[in-house]
Amino acid sequence: MGAPKPSYKDIINKISKSKTGYRLKHCFGVDGCPNRVMESRNLLDKIKALLEQKDLKGFLEKHVKGEIRIHHEFSITLSDCPNACSQPQIVDIGLIAATYPDISDSACKGGGACVEVCKEDAIQLLETPNMPIIDSMKCLGCGQCIKICPSHTLVEGETGYRILLGGKLGRHPQLGRELNGLFSPEDTLNLIDKTLDFYMQESKDGERLGELLNSRGFDVFLNTLGI
């Protein structure tokens, strides 16, 4: 006879023991994805160190009634480009690397490569004089137009991370709410630190960040961040 089939409780106990209290996910960018906007490995390592320092597993063991499940763990996802393959929109903190084009003094050749490569129809090309016009309301900061511009008329401008907060799935799913602007790696790490402090102070029964932002008020939360 074979070994007895493990019970549901045995499986849950085994999973619980392997929990870290957090989930940190990254896209394919670190493996050299051609769509990558920024190299994020260094930031990823710093985020992991910060999460370990916070001892989220110990926090959840004190605040969650019963076994710690996957949906209790604090989740952070980083994507190296706006394609967002790692789904940063549906986690507690989602990071999306972006770089917005600037127009340099280098004369445009008028070939229209930037217009063709832009999936958001955010670029128009004037004929006289040859000059690209960027619609900032449509541009997602993927940087593809910068890479393809043969005359270097389009160059790298503001670069950093878009930050989304409070996304989740479950019975009442919601997308993360995006903060205004782009954040440097240093500012991003600082914001994650403050957000974790807010979460650990306010979450009494293992509520997700999105639930806390809904109940406490997003503006109140922003005030705690100094934004």
KOLROMI-22191 format. One record per residue (C-alpha): residue number from 1; x, y, z. Coordinates in Angstrom, 2 decimals. Each point is the difference from the previous one (the first is absolute). Layout:
% residues N
@i: NUM	xx: X	yy: Y	zz: Z
...
This chain:
% residues 227
@i: 1	xx: 0.00	yy: 0.00	zz: 0.00
@i: 2	xx: 1.13	yy: 3.48	zz: -0.77
@i: 3	xx: 0.42	yy: 2.87	zz: 2.42
@i: 4	xx: -3.27	yy: 1.45	zz: 1.33
@i: 5	xx: -1.34	yy: 2.93	zz: -1.94
@i: 6	xx: 0.69	yy: 3.26	zz: 1.91
@i: 7	xx: -3.03	yy: 1.74	zz: 1.38
@i: 8	xx: -1.06	yy: 3.50	zz: -0.98
@i: 9	xx: 1.20	yy: 1.22	zz: 3.41
@i: 10	xx: 3.42	yy: -1.64	zz: -0.51
@i: 11	xx: 0.37	yy: 1.73	zz: -3.36
@i: 12	xx: -0.95	yy: 3.39	zz: 1.45
@i: 13	xx: 2.42	yy: -0.44	zz: 2.91
@i: 14	xx: 2.82	yy: -0.85	zz: -2.38
@i: 15	xx: -0.73	yy: 3.04	zz: -2.16
@i: 16	xx: -0.24	yy: 2.26	zz: 3.07
@i: 17	xx: 3.42	yy: -1.08	zz: 1.25
@i: 18	xx: 1.55	yy: 0.98	zz: -3.33
@i: 19	xx: -1.55	yy: 3.48	zz: 0.04
@i: 20	xx: 2.24	yy: 3.06	zz: 0.24
@i: 21	xx: -2.81	yy: 2.49	zz: 0.64
@i: 22	xx: 0.56	yy: 1.67	zz: -3.34
@i: 23	xx: 0.09	yy: -0.68	zz: -3.71
@i: 24	xx: 2.51	yy: 1.84	zz: -2.19
@i: 25	xx: -0.35	yy: -0.52	zz: -3.73
@i: 26	xx: 1.90	yy: 1.31	zz: -3.00
@i: 27	xx: -0.53	yy: -0.09	zz: -3.74
@i: 28	xx: 2.36	yy: -1.42	zz: -2.65
@i: 29	xx: 2.00	yy: 3.24	zz: -0.13
@i: 30	xx: 2.90	yy: -1.26	zz: 2.09
@i: 31	xx: 0.61	yy: -2.69	zz: -2.64
@i: 32	xx: 0.55	yy: 2.60	zz: -2.70
@i: 33	xx: -3.50	yy: 0.64	zz: -1.37
@i: 34	xx: 0.27	yy: 2.39	zz: -3.01
@i: 35	xx: -2.88	yy: 2.07	zz: 1.37
@i: 36	xx: 1.80	yy: 0.76	zz: 3.24
@i: 37	xx: 0.09	yy: 3.68	zz: 0.92
@i: 38	xx: 2.18	yy: -0.23	zz: 3.11
@i: 39	xx: 2.28	yy: -2.51	zz: 1.68
@i: 40	xx: -1.79	yy: -0.74	zz: 3.26
@i: 41	xx: 1.98	yy: -2.84	zz: 1.55
@i: 42	xx: 1.67	yy: 2.29	zz: 2.57
@i: 43	xx: -3.34	yy: 1.49	zz: 1.07
@i: 44	xx: -1.51	yy: -3.48	zz: 0.19
@i: 45	xx: 2.74	yy: -1.12	zz: 2.40
@i: 46	xx: -0.57	yy: 3.06	zz: 2.19
@i: 47	xx: -3.75	yy: -0.60	zz: 0.10
@i: 48	xx: 0.56	yy: -3.62	zz: 1.05
@i: 49	xx: 2.36	yy: 1.10	zz: 2.78
@i: 50	xx: -2.60	yy: 2.52	zz: 1.20
@i: 51	xx: -2.74	yy: -2.62	zz: 0.01
@i: 52	xx: 2.19	yy: -2.37	zz: 2.01
@i: 53	xx: 0.78	yy: 2.77	zz: 2.46
@i: 54	xx: -3.71	yy: 0.64	zz: 0.62
@i: 55	xx: -0.61	yy: -3.65	zz: 1.01
@i: 56	xx: -3.38	yy: -0.16	zz: -1.71
@i: 57	xx: -0.36	yy: -3.68	zz: 0.81
@i: 58	xx: 0.23	yy: 0.75	zz: 3.71
@i: 59	xx: -2.43	yy: 2.86	zz: -0.44
@i: 60	xx: -2.56	yy: -2.18	zz: -1.77
@i: 61	xx: 0.34	yy: -2.79	zz: 2.55
@i: 62	xx: -1.07	yy: 2.48	zz: 2.68
@i: 63	xx: -2.86	yy: 1.61	zz: -1.94
@i: 64	xx: -1.53	yy: -2.67	zz: -2.23
@i: 65	xx: -2.52	yy: -2.34	zz: 1.59
@i: 66	xx: 0.82	yy: -3.54	zz: -1.03
@i: 67	xx: 2.48	yy: -1.06	zz: -2.65
@i: 68	xx: 1.87	yy: 2.52	zz: -2.14
@i: 69	xx: -1.17	yy: -0.36	zz: -3.60
@i: 70	xx: 1.48	yy: 1.38	zz: -3.19
@i: 71	xx: -2.53	yy: 2.81	zz: -0.14
@i: 72	xx: 1.17	yy: 1.23	zz: 3.42
@i: 73	xx: 3.58	yy: 0.55	zz: -1.15
@i: 74	xx: 1.07	yy: 3.51	zz: -0.97
@i: 75	xx: 0.64	yy: 0.04	zz: -3.74
@i: 76	xx: 2.34	yy: 2.19	zz: -2.03
@i: 77	xx: 0.53	yy: -0.35	zz: -3.73
@i: 78	xx: 2.54	yy: 1.80	zz: -2.16
@i: 79	xx: -0.22	yy: 0.32	zz: -3.77
@i: 80	xx: 2.90	yy: 1.37	zz: -2.04
@i: 81	xx: -2.29	yy: 1.52	zz: -2.62
@i: 82	xx: -3.63	yy: 1.14	zz: -0.48
@i: 83	xx: -0.92	yy: -3.36	zz: -1.56
@i: 84	xx: -0.32	yy: -1.07	zz: 3.63
@i: 85	xx: 0.26	yy: -3.75	zz: -0.62
@i: 86	xx: 0.34	yy: -0.61	zz: 3.75
@i: 87	xx: -3.46	yy: 1.52	zz: 0.66
@i: 88	xx: 0.93	yy: 2.87	zz: 2.36
@i: 89	xx: -3.56	yy: 1.35	zz: -0.21
@i: 90	xx: -1.46	yy: -2.68	zz: 2.32
@i: 91	xx: 2.43	yy: -0.07	zz: 2.93
@i: 92	xx: 0.53	yy: 2.06	zz: 3.13
@i: 93	xx: 2.83	yy: 1.99	zz: -1.58
@i: 94	xx: 0.59	yy: -0.08	zz: -3.76
@i: 95	xx: 3.05	yy: 1.62	zz: -1.62
@i: 96	xx: 0.24	yy: 0.74	zz: -3.70
@i: 97	xx: 3.20	yy: 1.38	zz: -1.51
@i: 98	xx: -0.52	yy: 2.82	zz: -2.49
@i: 99	xx: 2.09	yy: 2.47	zz: -1.97
@i: 100	xx: -1.57	yy: 2.93	zz: -1.81
@i: 101	xx: 1.54	yy: 1.47	zz: -3.16
@i: 102	xx: 1.47	yy: 3.47	zz: -0.23
@i: 103	xx: 0.66	yy: 1.84	zz: -3.24
@i: 104	xx: 3.66	yy: 0.88	zz: -0.52
@i: 105	xx: 1.65	yy: 2.59	zz: -2.25
@i: 106	xx: 0.90	yy: -2.69	zz: -2.53
@i: 107	xx: -1.87	yy: 0.53	zz: -3.27
@i: 108	xx: -2.75	yy: -2.49	zz: -0.76
@i: 109	xx: 0.36	yy: -1.90	zz: -3.28
@i: 110	xx: -3.75	yy: -0.34	zz: -0.33
@i: 111	xx: -0.02	yy: -3.73	zz: -0.66
@i: 112	xx: -2.92	yy: -0.65	zz: 2.34
@i: 113	xx: 1.51	yy: -3.04	zz: 1.73
@i: 114	xx: -1.09	yy: 1.38	zz: 3.38
@i: 115	xx: -3.60	yy: 0.38	zz: -1.20
@i: 116	xx: -0.08	yy: -3.58	zz: -1.28
@i: 117	xx: 1.45	yy: -1.56	zz: 3.15
@i: 118	xx: -2.28	yy: 1.86	zz: 2.44
@i: 119	xx: -2.88	yy: -2.29	zz: 1.02
@i: 120	xx: -1.82	yy: 2.84	zz: 1.77
@i: 121	xx: -0.20	yy: 2.40	zz: -3.00
@i: 122	xx: 1.74	yy: 2.50	zz: 2.24
@i: 123	xx: 2.33	yy: 1.43	zz: -2.68
@i: 124	xx: -0.74	yy: 2.27	zz: -2.93
@i: 125	xx: 2.60	yy: 1.13	zz: -2.51
@i: 126	xx: -0.06	yy: 3.53	zz: -1.33
@i: 127	xx: 1.10	yy: 0.33	zz: -3.61
@i: 128	xx: 1.21	yy: 3.62	zz: 0.08
@i: 129	xx: 2.26	yy: -0.03	zz: 1.87
@i: 130	xx: 0.51	yy: -3.71	zz: 0.58
@i: 131	xx: -0.70	yy: -0.35	zz: 3.69
@i: 132	xx: -1.69	yy: -2.64	zz: 2.19
@i: 133	xx: -2.76	yy: 1.13	zz: 2.36
@i: 134	xx: -0.63	yy: -2.13	zz: 3.09
@i: 135	xx: -3.45	yy: -0.29	zz: 1.56
@i: 136	xx: 0.88	yy: -0.36	zz: 3.70
@i: 137	xx: -3.54	yy: -1.10	zz: 0.84
@i: 138	xx: 0.36	yy: -3.08	zz: -2.22
@i: 139	xx: 3.67	yy: -0.85	zz: 0.49
@i: 140	xx: 0.62	yy: -2.90	zz: 2.41
@i: 141	xx: 3.75	yy: 0.42	zz: 0.11
@i: 142	xx: 0.99	yy: -3.24	zz: -1.70
@i: 143	xx: 3.03	yy: 1.65	zz: -1.62
@i: 144	xx: -0.32	yy: -1.84	zz: -3.31
@i: 145	xx: -0.05	yy: 3.23	zz: -2.00
@i: 146	xx: 3.29	yy: 1.03	zz: 1.62
@i: 147	xx: 1.66	yy: -3.28	zz: -0.94
@i: 148	xx: -1.12	yy: 0.17	zz: -3.63
@i: 149	xx: 0.64	yy: 3.70	zz: -0.74
@i: 150	xx: 2.87	yy: 0.04	zz: -2.58
@i: 151	xx: 0.79	yy: 3.70	zz: 0.43
@i: 152	xx: -0.05	yy: 0.00	zz: 3.81
@i: 153	xx: -2.61	yy: 2.72	zz: -0.09
@i: 154	xx: -1.88	yy: -1.93	zz: 2.64
@i: 155	xx: 2.13	yy: -0.58	zz: 3.07
@i: 156	xx: -0.58	yy: -1.37	zz: 3.48
@i: 157	xx: -1.82	yy: 2.45	zz: 2.23
@i: 158	xx: -1.59	yy: -0.57	zz: 3.39
@i: 159	xx: 0.61	yy: -3.59	zz: 1.11
@i: 160	xx: -1.17	yy: -1.86	zz: 3.09
@i: 161	xx: -2.76	yy: -2.18	zz: 1.39
@i: 162	xx: -3.73	yy: 0.40	zz: -0.16
@i: 163	xx: -1.46	yy: -1.17	zz: 3.30
@i: 164	xx: -3.39	yy: -1.67	zz: 0.42
@i: 165	xx: -1.43	yy: -0.69	zz: 3.44
@i: 166	xx: -2.75	yy: -2.21	zz: 1.37
@i: 167	xx: -0.71	yy: -2.37	zz: -2.86
@i: 168	xx: -1.47	yy: -3.41	zz: 0.79
@i: 169	xx: -2.10	yy: -2.88	zz: -1.23
@i: 170	xx: -2.40	yy: -2.03	zz: 2.15
@i: 171	xx: -3.70	yy: 0.57	zz: 0.56
@i: 172	xx: 0.28	yy: 3.72	zz: -0.55
@i: 173	xx: 2.82	yy: 0.52	zz: -2.51
@i: 174	xx: 1.41	yy: 3.42	zz: -0.74
@i: 175	xx: 2.84	yy: 1.48	zz: -1.98
@i: 176	xx: 2.77	yy: 1.86	zz: 1.76
@i: 177	xx: -0.28	yy: 3.79	zz: 0.12
@i: 178	xx: 2.88	yy: 1.76	zz: -1.66
@i: 179	xx: 1.93	yy: 2.78	zz: 1.67
@i: 180	xx: 0.77	yy: 3.11	zz: -2.05
@i: 181	xx: 3.39	yy: 0.21	zz: -1.64
@i: 182	xx: 3.05	yy: -2.21	zz: -0.22
@i: 183	xx: 2.15	yy: -1.02	zz: 2.95
@i: 184	xx: 3.73	yy: -0.62	zz: 0.14
@i: 185	xx: 1.21	yy: -3.36	zz: 1.37
@i: 186	xx: 0.90	yy: 1.72	zz: 3.29
@i: 187	xx: -3.38	yy: 1.72	zz: 0.31
@i: 188	xx: -1.76	yy: -3.23	zz: -0.98
@i: 189	xx: 1.74	yy: -1.94	zz: 2.77
@i: 190	xx: -0.81	yy: 2.74	zz: 2.51
@i: 191	xx: -3.66	yy: -0.02	zz: -1.03
@i: 192	xx: -0.17	yy: -3.80	zz: 0.34
@i: 193	xx: 1.50	yy: 0.30	zz: 3.47
@i: 194	xx: -2.63	yy: 2.56	zz: 1.09
@i: 195	xx: -2.81	yy: -2.01	zz: -1.58
@i: 196	xx: 1.04	yy: -3.13	zz: 1.86
@i: 197	xx: 0.05	yy: 1.96	zz: 3.26
@i: 198	xx: -3.51	yy: 1.27	zz: -0.72
@i: 199	xx: -1.21	yy: -3.50	zz: -0.83
@i: 200	xx: 1.51	yy: -1.56	zz: 3.13
@i: 201	xx: -1.42	yy: 2.72	zz: 2.19
@i: 202	xx: -3.52	yy: -0.07	zz: -1.43
@i: 203	xx: -0.56	yy: -3.66	zz: -0.93
@i: 204	xx: -1.51	yy: -1.57	zz: 3.11
@i: 205	xx: -1.28	yy: -3.28	zz: -1.45
@i: 206	xx: 2.18	yy: -0.45	zz: -3.06
@i: 207	xx: -2.00	yy: 2.36	zz: -2.25
@i: 208	xx: 1.59	yy: 0.69	zz: -3.36
@i: 209	xx: 1.43	yy: 3.42	zz: -0.78
@i: 210	xx: -2.81	yy: 0.67	zz: -2.49
@i: 211	xx: -2.60	yy: -0.54	zz: 2.70
@i: 212	xx: 1.83	yy: 2.37	zz: 2.34
@i: 213	xx: 0.25	yy: 2.70	zz: -2.67
@i: 214	xx: -3.75	yy: -0.31	zz: -0.59
@i: 215	xx: -0.95	yy: 0.17	zz: 3.67
@i: 216	xx: 2.54	yy: 2.59	zz: 1.18
@i: 217	xx: -0.17	yy: 2.16	zz: -3.13
@i: 218	xx: 2.61	yy: 0.26	zz: -2.72
@i: 219	xx: 0.61	yy: 3.71	zz: 0.67
@i: 220	xx: 0.63	yy: -0.71	zz: 3.68
@i: 221	xx: 2.53	yy: -2.64	zz: -1.01
@i: 222	xx: 1.75	yy: 2.41	zz: -2.37
@i: 223	xx: 0.34	yy: 2.47	zz: 2.84
@i: 224	xx: 1.85	yy: -2.62	zz: 2.04
@i: 225	xx: 2.42	yy: -0.34	zz: -2.91
@i: 226	xx: 0.47	yy: 3.73	zz: -0.23
@i: 227	xx: -1.33	yy: 0.08	zz: -3.58
